Amino acid sequence: MYLPRRTSRAATAFRPGKVRIAAAALASAAAVAVLTGCSGFESASDSCSSGEYPVLAVGKAGSACVSDEKEPPAGFARYPEGKVPQQVDDKWDVYWDTHTLDKDGNIIDAPDAG
C-alpha cells in the first residue's frame, strides 16, 4: 500500500528569519559594489582596436586611430618610436595630452593643451 509522504507544517512554513538574512546579504553586496566603484573589475582599455594604430595630431593636441593598412591622414603623424601610447591613460597617453609634434617632427608643448 502506498502512503503519501507527510510533511509537517513547520517544515513548509514561511521562515522570515532566513529571508531577512538573504536580503541583508544582498543589500551588503550591493553597498560594497557601489562604495568601491567596482574597483576590482577595472581593466585597461587599448588605445586603438585590433588592426589599428594610434596617430598624433601635428601642431595641436589630439590623436586618432588608423587602419594598419593605411598611412596617417593629412595633419597626423605616427608617434615617435618608443613613445606610442598602448592603453588609455598609460604613461605616453598622458604625456601626449600636453605635447605634440611640430611640422618637422620635433616634440613641442601642445599649444591648445589646458
MARVEX-494772 format. One record per residue: residue in three letters; chain; x, y negated, z negated of N, C-alpha, C in turn. Coordinates in steps of 0.001 Angstrom, whole numbers, always signed. Atoms other than C-alpha are relative to their C-alpha. Layout:
N
+------+------+---------+---------+---------+---------+---------+---------+---------+---------+---------+
: seti : roke :    n_xx :    n_yy :    n_zz :   ca_xx :   ca_yy :   ca_zz :    c_xx :    c_yy :    c_zz :
+------+------+---------+---------+---------+---------+---------+---------+---------+---------+---------+
:  ALA :    A :       X :       Y :       Z :       X :       Y :       Z :       X :       Y :       Z :
...
+------+------+---------+---------+---------+---------+---------+---------+---------+---------+---------+
***
This chain:
114
+------+------+---------+---------+---------+---------+---------+---------+---------+---------+---------+
: seti : roke :    n_xx :    n_yy :    n_zz :   ca_xx :   ca_yy :   ca_zz :    c_xx :    c_yy :    c_zz :
+------+------+---------+---------+---------+---------+---------+---------+---------+---------+---------+
:  MET :    A :    +829 :   +1160 :      +0 :      +0 :      +0 :      +0 :    +891 :   -1247 :      +0 :
:  TYR :    A :    -766 :   +1246 :    -119 :   +1294 :   -3471 :    +924 :    -561 :   -1036 :    -953 :
:  LEU :    A :    +416 :   +1057 :    +900 :   +1186 :   -6113 :   -1754 :    +717 :   -1280 :    +413 :
:  PRO :    A :    -660 :   +1253 :    -367 :   +1849 :   -9728 :    -728 :    +882 :    -490 :   -1146 :
:  ARG :    A :    -937 :    +534 :    +989 :   +4729 :  -11357 :   -2487 :    -637 :   -1196 :    -694 :
:  ARG :    A :    +588 :   +1102 :    +753 :   +3619 :  -13657 :   -5195 :   +1091 :    -975 :    -372 :
:  THR :    A :    -924 :   +1051 :    +412 :   +5344 :  -16910 :   -5817 :    -665 :    -779 :   -1106 :
:  SER :    A :    +582 :    +765 :   +1090 :   +4899 :  -18765 :   -8974 :    -182 :   -1438 :    +453 :
:  ARG :    A :    +288 :   +1380 :    -340 :   +3535 :  -22214 :   -8770 :   +1205 :    -888 :    -284 :
:  ALA :    A :   -1171 :    +795 :    +371 :   +6678 :  -23573 :  -10411 :   +1070 :     +54 :   +1095 :
:  ALA :    A :   -1025 :    -146 :   -1037 :   +8879 :  -22237 :   -7581 :    -310 :    -854 :   +1227 :
:  THR :    A :    +369 :    +768 :   -1185 :   +6954 :  -24128 :   -4899 :    -401 :   -1431 :    -316 :
:  ALA :    A :    +437 :   +1341 :    +400 :   +6146 :  -27251 :   -6863 :    +984 :   -1058 :    +489 :
:  PHE :    A :    -800 :   +1165 :    -396 :   +7412 :  -30650 :   -5751 :    +953 :    -327 :   -1122 :
:  ARG :    A :    -997 :    +281 :   +1014 :  +10649 :  -31464 :   -7555 :    +556 :   -1410 :    +188 :
:  PRO :    A :    -425 :   +1387 :    -180 :  +11052 :  -35218 :   -7840 :   +1441 :    -250 :    -404 :
:  GLY :    A :   -1384 :    +188 :    +425 :  +14422 :  -34908 :   -9593 :    +978 :    +251 :   +1142 :
:  LYS :    A :    -890 :    -323 :   -1113 :  +16071 :  -33288 :   -6560 :    -141 :   -1017 :   +1126 :
:  VAL :    A :    +215 :   +1009 :   -1032 :  +14522 :  -35798 :   -4177 :    +740 :   -1286 :    -375 :
:  ARG :    A :    -690 :   +1208 :    +463 :  +15885 :  -38665 :   -6279 :   +1513 :    +138 :    +161 :
:  ILE :    A :   -1445 :    -225 :    -134 :  +19385 :  -37131 :   -6262 :    +400 :    -113 :   +1469 :
:  ALA :    A :    -305 :     +70 :   -1428 :  +19325 :  -36705 :   -2480 :    -109 :   -1433 :    +510 :
:  ALA :    A :    +168 :   +1392 :    -430 :  +18033 :  -40251 :   -1979 :   +1147 :    -857 :    -516 :
:  ALA :    A :   -1115 :    +764 :    +558 :  +20721 :  -41636 :   -4278 :   +1289 :    +293 :    +755 :
:  ALA :    A :   -1201 :    -369 :    -764 :  +23426 :  -39738 :   -2374 :      +0 :    -679 :   +1361 :
:  LEU :    A :     +97 :    +665 :   -1308 :  +22193 :  -41091 :    +961 :    +205 :   -1503 :    -125 :
:  ALA :    A :    -162 :   +1440 :    +210 :  +21982 :  -44632 :    -387 :   +1456 :    -343 :    -305 :
:  SER :    A :   -1413 :    +233 :    +313 :  +25518 :  -44363 :   -1787 :    +860 :     +96 :   +1246 :
:  ALA :    A :    -764 :    -154 :   -1236 :  +26891 :  -43118 :   +1523 :    -199 :   -1190 :    +918 :
:  ALA :    A :    +282 :   +1170 :    -835 :  +25179 :  -45960 :   +3378 :    +705 :   -1240 :    -536 :
:  ALA :    A :    -658 :   +1162 :    +609 :  +26553 :  -48522 :    +923 :   +1503 :     +31 :    +248 :
:  VAL :    A :   -1437 :    -125 :    -259 :  +30100 :  -47201 :   +1299 :    +303 :    -357 :   +1449 :
:  ALA :    A :    -229 :    +292 :   -1413 :  +29835 :  -47368 :   +5096 :    -118 :   -1491 :    +287 :
:  VAL :    A :    +196 :   +1432 :    -225 :  +28543 :  -50949 :   +5006 :   +1114 :    -817 :    -647 :
:  LEU :    A :    -997 :    +781 :    +728 :  +31004 :  -52228 :   +2418 :   +1416 :    +176 :    +540 :
:  THR :    A :   -1342 :    -214 :    -539 :  +34074 :  -50668 :   +4024 :     +68 :    -340 :   +1473 :
:  GLY :    A :     +11 :    +312 :   -1425 :  +33009 :  -51616 :   +7527 :    +388 :   +1198 :    +845 :
:  CYS :    A :    -369 :   -1230 :    -695 :  +33557 :  -48009 :   +8544 :   +1461 :     -36 :    +417 :
:  SER :    A :   -1406 :    +178 :    -341 :  +37274 :  -48784 :   +8458 :    +702 :   +1317 :    +323 :
:  GLY :    A :    -607 :   -1285 :    -310 :  +38094 :  -45099 :   +8599 :    -226 :    +430 :   +1427 :
:  PHE :    A :    +334 :    -396 :   -1358 :  +36678 :  -44967 :  +12091 :    +618 :    -917 :   +1049 :
:  GLU :    A :    -597 :    +929 :    -945 :  +38822 :  -47678 :  +13673 :    +909 :    +742 :    +970 :
:  SER :    A :    -944 :    -536 :    -966 :  +40677 :  -46853 :  +16827 :    +399 :   -1134 :    +929 :
:  ALA :    A :    -508 :   +1047 :    -875 :  +42801 :  -48977 :  +19083 :    -584 :    +171 :   +1402 :
:  SER :    A :    +520 :     -28 :   -1360 :  +41373 :  -49889 :  +22479 :   +1131 :    -302 :    +969 :
:  ASP :    A :   -1000 :    +257 :   -1022 :  +43567 :  -49695 :  +25540 :    -276 :   -1338 :    +670 :
:  SER :    A :    +140 :   +1287 :    -681 :  +44228 :  -52975 :  +27334 :    -774 :    +151 :   +1302 :
:  CYS :    A :    +681 :    -252 :   -1275 :  +43028 :  -51510 :  +30636 :    -479 :   +1445 :     +49 :
:  SER :    A :    +511 :   -1351 :    -192 :  +41142 :  -48445 :  +31781 :   +1028 :    +848 :    +731 :
:  SER :    A :    -855 :    -922 :    -740 :  +42800 :  -45401 :  +33240 :     -25 :    -383 :   +1478 :
:  GLY :    A :     -77 :    +361 :   -1411 :  +44008 :  -46146 :  +36769 :    +181 :   -1493 :    +225 :
:  GLU :    A :    -197 :   +1450 :     -88 :  +44603 :  -49851 :  +35997 :   +1231 :    -392 :    -807 :
:  TYR :    A :   -1088 :    +566 :    +781 :  +47450 :  -52001 :  +34710 :    -313 :   -1464 :    -282 :
:  PRO :    A :    +290 :   +1388 :    +351 :  +47385 :  -55385 :  +32947 :    +887 :    -976 :    +775 :
:  VAL :    A :    -743 :   +1089 :    -642 :  +48448 :  -58595 :  +34703 :    -248 :   -1279 :    -788 :
:  LEU :    A :      +5 :   +1233 :    +769 :  +49125 :  -62044 :  +33282 :    -286 :   -1189 :    +903 :
:  ALA :    A :    +262 :   +1232 :    -752 :  +47735 :  -65377 :  +34471 :   +1270 :    -851 :      +7 :
:  VAL :    A :   -1198 :    +834 :    -129 :  +50535 :  -67634 :  +35725 :    -358 :   -1448 :    -325 :
:  GLY :    A :    +189 :   +1401 :    +335 :  +50766 :  -71092 :  +34148 :   -1108 :    -287 :    -982 :
:  LYS :    A :   +1068 :    +183 :    +986 :  +47903 :  -70540 :  +31686 :    -202 :   +1307 :    -757 :
:  ALA :    A :    +286 :   -1205 :    +776 :  +46722 :  -68106 :  +29028 :   -1086 :    +794 :    +717 :
:  GLY :    A :   +1018 :    -855 :    -593 :  +44744 :  -65159 :  +30296 :    +617 :   +1239 :    +608 :
:  SER :    A :    -465 :   -1243 :    -595 :  +45004 :  -61674 :  +31659 :   -1157 :    +680 :    +704 :
:  ALA :    A :   +1005 :    -780 :    -721 :  +43168 :  -59173 :  +33810 :    +551 :   +1408 :    +179 :
:  CYS :    A :    -428 :   -1358 :    -326 :  +43336 :  -55522 :  +34821 :    -165 :    +199 :   +1499 :
:  VAL :    A :     -19 :    -205 :   -1448 :  +44179 :  -54466 :  +38364 :    +168 :   +1492 :    +269 :
:  SER :    A :    -133 :   -1395 :    -396 :  +43853 :  -51107 :  +40074 :   +1465 :    +336 :    +257 :
:  ASP :    A :   -1374 :    -445 :    -226 :  +47109 :  -49130 :  +40137 :    +382 :     -62 :   +1480 :
:  GLU :    A :    -249 :     -25 :   -1441 :  +46771 :  -49125 :  +43926 :    +134 :   -1394 :    +609 :
:  LYS :    A :     -19 :   +1362 :    -532 :  +46720 :  -52928 :  +44267 :   +1080 :    -843 :    -664 :
:  GLU :    A :    -916 :    +993 :    +544 :  +49124 :  -55821 :  +43741 :    -811 :   -1034 :    -786 :
:  PRO :    A :    +734 :   +1033 :    +745 :  +48226 :  -58640 :  +41324 :    -609 :   -1036 :    +952 :
:  PRO :    A :    +613 :   +1029 :    -843 :  +45803 :  -61187 :  +42827 :    +736 :   -1335 :    -143 :
:  ALA :    A :    -614 :   +1331 :     +56 :  +46865 :  -64780 :  +43502 :    -244 :    -621 :   -1372 :
:  GLY :    A :    +119 :    +633 :   +1304 :  +47547 :  -66657 :  +40252 :    +306 :    +933 :   -1160 :
:  PHE :    A :    -329 :    -983 :   +1023 :  +48523 :  -63484 :  +38364 :   +1329 :    +661 :    +339 :
:  ALA :    A :   -1268 :    -695 :    -186 :  +51783 :  -61597 :  +37867 :     +66 :   +1182 :    -954 :
:  ARG :    A :    -238 :   -1112 :    +922 :  +52963 :  -58376 :  +36314 :    +714 :    -540 :   -1235 :
:  TYR :    A :    -705 :    +377 :   +1230 :  +54145 :  -58673 :  +32718 :   +1476 :    +348 :    +155 :
:  PRO :    A :   -1418 :    -356 :     -21 :  +57916 :  -58716 :  +32216 :    +201 :   +1411 :    -575 :
:  GLU :    A :    -269 :   -1358 :    +451 :  +59340 :  -55219 :  +31728 :    +289 :     +25 :   -1498 :
:  GLY :    A :    -179 :    -139 :   +1441 :  +59190 :  -54105 :  +28106 :    -885 :    -917 :    -827 :
:  LYS :    A :    +862 :    +945 :    +725 :  +56669 :  -56827 :  +27202 :   -1459 :    +123 :    +458 :
:  VAL :    A :   +1345 :    -265 :    -519 :  +53499 :  -55227 :  +28542 :    -913 :    +448 :   -1140 :
:  PRO :    A :    +939 :    -461 :   +1033 :  +50528 :  -55006 :  +26164 :    -612 :   +1340 :    +410 :
:  GLN :    A :    +591 :   -1316 :    -260 :  +49248 :  -51448 :  +25873 :   -1401 :    +117 :    -606 :
:  GLN :    A :   +1273 :     -69 :    +691 :  +46392 :  -51916 :  +23418 :    -414 :   -1385 :    -463 :
:  VAL :    A :    +534 :   +1271 :    +474 :  +44135 :  -54763 :  +22329 :    +582 :    -287 :   -1385 :
:  ASP :    A :    -577 :    +486 :   +1255 :  +45786 :  -56749 :  +19505 :   +1322 :    +654 :    -375 :
:  ASP :    A :   -1338 :    -487 :    +325 :  +49124 :  -54948 :  +19748 :    +982 :   -1169 :     +48 :
:  LYS :    A :   -1018 :   +1046 :     +86 :  +52385 :  -56912 :  +19415 :     +13 :    -891 :   +1245 :
:  TRP :    A :    -111 :    +799 :   -1227 :  +52528 :  -58006 :  +23069 :   -1318 :    -654 :    +387 :
:  ASP :    A :   +1297 :    +621 :    -286 :  +48799 :  -58667 :  +23430 :    -128 :   -1299 :    -790 :
:  VAL :    A :     +44 :   +1202 :    +845 :  +49015 :  -61139 :  +20532 :   +1007 :   -1043 :    +497 :
:  TYR :    A :   -1032 :    +917 :    -491 :  +52244 :  -62662 :  +21879 :    -472 :    -764 :   +1241 :
:  TRP :    A :    +409 :    +636 :   -1259 :  +50773 :  -63341 :  +25317 :   -1249 :    -872 :    -141 :
:  ASP :    A :   +1109 :    +933 :    +242 :  +47806 :  -65168 :  +23758 :    +505 :   -1448 :     +17 :
:  THR :    A :    -542 :   +1358 :     +89 :  +50118 :  -68158 :  +23322 :   +1175 :    -244 :    +953 :
:  HIS :    A :   -1091 :    +127 :    -963 :  +52691 :  -67559 :  +26059 :    -487 :    +415 :   +1378 :
:  THR :    A :    +324 :    -390 :   -1362 :  +52617 :  -67152 :  +29816 :   +1269 :     -88 :    +836 :
:  LEU :    A :   -1117 :    +140 :    -933 :  +54863 :  -67221 :  +32861 :    -210 :   -1246 :    +838 :
:  ASP :    A :    +119 :   +1107 :    -955 :  +55635 :  -70260 :  +34980 :    +112 :    +573 :   +1411 :
:  LYS :    A :      +0 :    -470 :   -1400 :  +55678 :  -70077 :  +38787 :   +1305 :    +686 :    +386 :
:  ASP :    A :   -1291 :    -629 :    -274 :  +59344 :  -68997 :  +38666 :    +210 :   +1281 :    -801 :
:  GLY :    A :     -92 :   -1211 :    +789 :  +58665 :  -66124 :  +36254 :    +639 :    -164 :   -1357 :
:  ASN :    A :    -557 :    +264 :   +1330 :  +60071 :  -67790 :  +33154 :   -1108 :      -9 :   -1046 :
:  ILE :    A :    +980 :     +11 :   +1086 :  +58292 :  -67285 :  +29838 :     -71 :   -1399 :    -589 :
:  ILE :    A :    +237 :   +1340 :    +547 :  +56752 :  -70533 :  +28584 :   -1163 :     +73 :    -991 :
:  ASP :    A :   +1189 :    +118 :    +849 :  +54256 :  -71637 :  +25940 :   -1199 :    -230 :    +917 :
:  ALA :    A :   +1209 :    +183 :    -801 :  +50761 :  -71380 :  +27366 :    -564 :   -1406 :    -266 :
:  PRO :    A :    +464 :   +1364 :    +210 :  +49545 :  -74955 :  +27943 :   -1421 :     -92 :    -584 :
:  ASP :    A :   +1385 :     +69 :    +485 :  +45910 :  -74130 :  +27133 :    -230 :    +897 :   -1198 :
:  ALA :    A :    +164 :    -852 :   +1191 :  +46589 :  -71896 :  +24100 :    -357 :    -874 :   -1195 :
:  GLY :    A :    +470 :    +773 :   +1152 :  +44783 :  -73070 :  +20975 :    +817 :    +232 :   -1145 :
+------+------+---------+---------+---------+---------+---------+---------+---------+---------+---------+
***
